[in-house]
């Protein structure tokens, strides 16, 4: 079995009200990643991605741009211990 990695990402800018979560789910599903994405009360979007290291890296790159018409100002990425408890990628509310 291939090694999985997990990262936690916090995205700031104009990232709420621009379909950022939906776009994130579409891209995560396309890349075969597990985890979640959620709007935060401070106006940011937070996500956890788990999967193949190459796919996780591609997802992190996608977060730096996001969907149109998002404006990403900053992306903070933290490596985490892989939980392996995810069965799919979810949008949390």
C-alpha positions, 0 to 999 in steps of 0.5 A, a space after each residue: 500500500 502506498 504511503 499516505 500523508 495528511 495536511 491541514 490548510 488555512 486559506 485567507 482572502 476572498 474565499 467565502 461566498 465564491 464556491 471555494 468549498 464546492 470547488 475544493 470538494 470537486 478537486 479533492 474528489 478528482 485527485 482521490 483525496 479524503 478529508 474535509 473543507 469548512 468555512 471558518 468564522 474569521 472568513 477563512 476556509 480550512 481543510 484537511 487533505 489525506 492521500 497520495 503525496 503527489 495528489 496532496 501536493 497538487 491539492 495544496 497548489 490548487 488552494 493557492 489559486 482556488 476557483 474563479 472568482 476567489 482571491 487567495 491572499 495566503 495559504 498556511 499548510 501544516 503537516 499532520 499525522 495521518 489519521 486514516 479515519 476518513 472514508 471520503 471528502 466532505 464539506 462541513 458546515 
